[in-house]
Amino acid sequence: RYRSLSEVLALDTYNVMTIDPRGKDDIRQGTDFIGVTVNFIDREGKWNIICYRTKLSATDLIDLMFTNWKRYNLHKIGIEDNQFTQGLKTLWDEQMRVRGVYMTVELMKHGGVGKSLRIESLVPRYERGGIYHIKYDEMNFCEDVEDELSMFPKATNDDASDSLAYQQQMAIRPEDDIGEQQTIANENDITATW
């Protein structure tokens, strides 16, 4: 299922980015991709995603975090906690001070759950129609994840899929921000509803 970028940007969304960084064995194996998912969670709890894989240096990854923080008005960023990210943490903390932009970055743990099980756990959400892939004109922002999922579990790469699977830890709107429009102040003041 698809939604256009303009349709998604018109929604009231809670925006979260998750990153599956390269692991210690990835460079040696030639699979040093980084998976990135930007999720615009709407009021119904539906995920509207941009999901891809890319090769980036550590500096470029930090730049991407800051760029997407502003571009997509992110509320938080989640990145898998591994040796690579432990080394990056000092750099992005320093860049927050230098740039005067303070992102909310959470280190995510896989909790002993294997990558295949994390990815497979997306099936119910897809089956219920809870995930929309974002397109802009004819450009599909989810081509990488679609290719990976169509070949799962035999796909050569699974970085985009794993970054999407990590959304299950991060893609939670604040409790008071889901469902029906809520009144903030006076019921008669239409500007107080959202």
Secondary structure, 3 states (H helix, E strand, C coil): CEEEHHHHHCCCCEEEEEEECCCCCHHHHCCCCEEEEEEEECCCCCEEEEEEEECCCHHHHHHHHHHHHHHCCCCEEEEECCHHHHHHHHHHHHHHHHHCCCCCEEEECCCCCCHHHHHHCCHHHHHCCCEEEEEECCEECCHHHHHHHHHCCCCCCCHHHHHHHCHHHHCCCCHHHCCCCCECCCCCCHHHEC
